[in-house]
Amino acid sequence: MSKGKIVDEEARERLIIWLRRRMTEFGVTPEALAAAIEHDREHPPLFHDAHGNKWDGEGEKPGWLAAAERAGVDPAFFPIRPEQN
């Protein structure tokens, strides 16, 4: 079984129902979700830390990376290699 695949069809259907409810609860439209996924594909993260925080290099530098720089850590310490995306 590959990572992230749901083999149990019933579990898949329950997940879809749960996702639809959360999207409705938070006002997320299918179009907004598709746009967010497309944005992530076009702007893959460049840096990450040990806690799973990621940054694509756009916009303001996140606090975790700015704090590391203030502590003397080179941002090159946090690169994401293509196979890690």
Residue, then its C-alpha position, 0 to 999 in steps of 0.5 A: m500500500s502506498k503512503g496516503k492511500i485509503v484502501d477501505e472504501e467505507a473509510r474513504e466515504r466517511l472521510i469525504i463526509w467529514l471533509r464536506r462537513r468541515m468545509t461547510e463549517f468553515g465556509v470553504t468552497p470547492e473552488a477555494l480548495a482547488a485554488a489553494i491546492e494549485h497555489d501550493r503546486e505552483h509555489p512548493p515550500l523551500f524551507h522547513d523545520a523539525h516541527g513540520n513548518k514550511w515556507d515557500g519564500e513568498g511573503e513575510k519570513p515566518g517567525w520560526l525561520a526569523a528566530a533561527e536566523r537571529a540565533g545565528v542559524d543559516p537558512a540554508f540549514f532548512p532546505i527542502r530537497p525536491e523529494q521531500n515536498 
